[in-house]
Amino acid sequence: MASFPEHGRGRSALMESCDQALYAAKELGRDRCISFGADVAVISNGGRFLNHGEAEARLATLLALAEALDLRDHGTAEHCRAVGRYAAMAARELGFDDERAERIRIAGTLHDVGKVGLSESVLRKPGPLTDAERADVQRHPELGAQILSGSSFDDVRQWVLAHHERPDGRGYPLGLREDDIPLEASILAVADSYEAMTADRSYRPAMGDAAARRELSVCSAAQFSPVVVDAFLRALERQPEREPAPA
């Protein structure tokens, strides 16, 4: 879908935006509604991944979408990459092998891919969200899981779906509690929250590394898995400073 006048002021321009959104919906697995935006243009560029196998092509498309969404949301593609790095770092601290840690890194990079269904006005709103806007935002894990449908993403899809669940049952979208939450999803939750707290946002400045670590400890057990928080903080202790963004 595309809307007037945001995505086109004339009939032909509006239809072109709709066509690109349609192409993006097909690339992401069909049977879904995609709203046109700058992130959609990244997908609908004529099949630049045709030289890859099907699974690799889909992953490349999704990673490009995640980075485009980050650019729309934060003005930089660093958030999704950093969440992926932090998630892999925590996974290795917890004893996951390299292959599993890499899958968790991919999940961290793709954790917000469901935000493709949100408007830019909601994503970048400087003030508090309305109840309706908050409910819309809280749909993004489910939308992300839908986008990740397909056998090659069975594991990642479940982790993305549950990355806003909380041990105390106050998370979303399913209200899972404690051991019902996949450990990998708990890793994503901690990595996502730490990166968000230590980066500037349109609605508040970064709180800093030390304050973010304290916040994770304070919220351990209620909002975050204590096992994951402990492992993540141990891993951070071995990092003299935040890891630099990849070139």
Secondary structure, 3 states (H helix, E strand, C coil): CCCCCCCCCCHHHHHHHHHHHHHHHHHCCCCCCCCCCHHHHHHCCCCCCCCCCHHHHHHHHHHHHHHHHHHHHHCCCHHHHHHHHHHHHHHHHCCCCHHHHHHHHHHHHHCCHHHHHCCHHHHCCCCCCCHHHHHHHCCHHHHHHHHCCCHHHHHHHHHHHCCCCCCCCCCCCCCCCHHHCCHHHHHHHHHHHHHHHCCCECCECCCCHHHHHHHHHHCECCCECHHHHHHHHHHHHCCCCCCCCCC
